Every structure is written in C-alpha cells, then in structure tokens.
Amino acid sequence: MLDCAEKNKRGEPCAGRAIRVEADGVPRCFAHATDPDRLARRSQRTGRPKTIAPPRPRNANEVADYLGWVIREVAMGRLDEKRAAVIEKMCAGLIAAREAGELNDRLARLEAAVKERPRE
C-alpha cells in the first residue's frame, strides 16, 4: 500500500496510507484526498471551519484510516465528539457486516467443496 505523498502542517511527510491515486497521479490519504484550498476558501466565506469529507471506506484498512482521521478531526476541534461517536458505531457495524459476509462466503465455499468430495 502506498503512503500519502502530501506533507503535514510542519512540512513533514504525511504519515497516512494512501486510499487512492488522484487524477494527477499523486497518492493521497483521507485527509488530503480533497482540495484543502477550496475548503479554506469556503470557510472564509461562511465564517466557520469546514471539515474535509473523506471518501467512503471500502475495507478494514480504510476503516482504520478513517477512524484515525476522525480522531484527528476531533482533536483539532473540527469535528464534534457526538458525530465522532456516531461515526465510530457505524464503522464498527460496517466491519461486523463485512466480517459476516466474508464468513458466509467461506462457509459456502467449504460446503461446495464437501459436496464435490467423493464419498468412501
């Protein structure tokens, strides 16, 4: 998996894992996946800060990255703790549903293998 190619506010390389390669060919994490300059301009117009809305996580690693993003947003005061708690519960439900789906798939493959196996 690729690392994010962006830099943090201190000018150091971002520690996030890239969730996708943007149209410009640069891999970016959740926090850098959207245009931060556009969000800053919108914040200045409305007078209140906007949070960066990351894309929907598709696997367990992306859910972990997403939760890391949520923790950073809460710590920086850009995301309300109540919303973060709701997001955490939804992520837990998403992981549980995906695990159940994976177990269902494995069970179906095992049952098919047992049926194909010759009886002695």
Summary of the structure (lengths in Angstrom):
residues: 120
radius of gyration: 19.8
end to end distance: 46.3
largest distance: 76.5
contacts: 281
relative contact order: 0.10
helix: 52%
strand: 7%
